[in-house]
Amino acid sequence: MNEQLTHLQNKFAQKEFPLVLLLDHISSPANLGSIFRIADAFGVQKIYIHESVDVFTSNRFKRVARSTQNWIAYETFSDKIALVQKLVKDDFDIFALEITENSLPIHQIKFANKKICLVLGDEKYGVSQAILEKVNTACHIGMFGKNSSMNVSQATAIALYEITHQLTSI
């Protein structure tokens, strides 16, 4: 019979991937907490958060993040374009998770052997045009319903699953 394991009994190997997240003005405490928790689950190296976002004292953030903010590396930034330029200089390929005229389905992108920065946009406006002009590739998650968007934390989980699936399949 299958029995659910406790957190201490799980046998998942801890792994960190050459993968960072750049959060483009995401400010919802619930979404940020969820993104931290998802980042932990998928071995993200670091999360970049705009300096104007102040949710770390929010009870909602803490409840959703489940303490992952204590071990997931994060850094604040003031100038997102300067940060993108720095990441490019550090050999990261920059991918925006955004539906655009030229975006590719995420499963068609080959992520192997790359340092990856995944840019995620704010809840209302998505990834800013200024960043879209700087990325290597815009990618999207194929959807089949009438709605053309999904919650940013849910999209993050789907995208990180695809990326880490490819990185572990090499």
N, C-alpha and C positions, 0 to 999 in steps of 0.2 A: 504494500500500500504506500502511496505517496503521502508524505507528511511535510508540511511547510517547515522550512528551516528558520531558525532565529538569525538575527544579524551576526551573531558570533559563530554560528555554524556554517555560514555560506563559504563556499570554496572559490569564489571568483578571484582571479589573479588581479592584483592592482597593477595598472599600467597607465603611463602618461604618454600622450601622443604629441607630436609637433603641431599643436592646434591651439589657437587662441580665439576668443570671441571679442568683437568690438561692438559694444551696445550703443547705438546711435539714438541717444535721448530716451531710452526706455526708462520710465519712471514709476511704474506701478509696483508697489511693494510686493504684491502677490506674484506678479510676473518675474520680478527680479529674484525673489526667493526661490521660485520654481526653476529659473535658469541656473542659479547656483547649484541647486540639487541635481539638476540634469547634467551640468558640467562635471560635477563630481562623478556621476555614474558613468560618463563617457570619457574620462581621462583627459579633460581639457587642462592645458598648462596654466592659462591665465585668462582673466576676464578684464577688459578695459571698459571703464564706466566714466561717463562725463562727470566732471567735478561738481556740477550743479545738482546732481542727484544725491539726495540725502535720505536714504531709507534704512540704514543699518540699525537705527534705534527703534524702528517701527516693530511693534509686536506682531503685526501681520507678516512682515518680512521674516522675522526670526522663526515664527511658527512654520512657515512654508519651507524655509531654507533648511530647517532641521540641523542647525549648527555648521553646515557646510561652509559658511563664510569664514569659519575659523581655520580651515585648511586649504581652501581653494585660493590660489594667489589671485589678487586683483590689484589694479592700479587705476588711479583717476587721471583724466586728461582734460585739458582746456581747449585744445585746438585739434579737432578730428582730422583735418587735412594734414597737419604736421605729423600726427600719429600714423596715418596711413603711409606717408612718405618715409617715416622711420622704419615701419614694418617692411616696406618694399626694400629699403636699403639693407635690412637684416634678412633678406632673401625669402620673405613670405609672399606667397601668392594670395591675392586679396579676392575673396568671393563675397558678393552681396546676395543675401537670400531675399529676393524681391522679384515680383513679376514685372518684366519690362518687355518692350517690343522685341528685344534680342535675347532675352533670358533663355537658358537651356534647362530642360528637366534635370534635376540634381543627379539622378541615376545615370545620366549620360556623361557626366564629368568624371575624368580620371584623377583621383586625388592621391594616388600612390606616389611615394618618393618626393613629396613636397612639404614645405612648411606652410601651414594653412592658417589664414585669418578669415573667419566667417563673420561678416557684418550683419547685424540684425537691427531692423528699424523700429522706431517707436510705434506705440499702439495705434495712433491715429493716422500718421502720415507715412509710415514705412521708412525705408532707407532714404536719406536726403539726396537730392540731385547732386550736390557737391561731392558726395562720396561715390555715387554711381558713376560719375565722370572719371574717377580714379581707379576703379576696380579692374582686375583682370577679366572677370566674368561675373555676370549676374545669373543666378540660378533660381529655380522655383520648384515647388513641390506640386506634382500633378494632382489636381482635384477634379472630382466628377459631379459635384453638386451644383447648385445655382449660385452659392456664395463664392466670391473670388478671393476671399482671404480667410485666414485662421488665426487663432490666438498665437502670439509670438512665442510663448513658452512651449506650446504644443508643436509649433513649426520647428523650434530649436531641437526638440527631442527627435523629431523625424529626420532632420538634416544631420544631426550628430550620429544617429544610428547608421545612416547611409555612408557617411564619411568613415566612421570607425570600422564599419563592416568591410569597406574596401581596404583600409589600412591593415586589418588583421587577416586579410585574404591573400596577401602578397606571398 
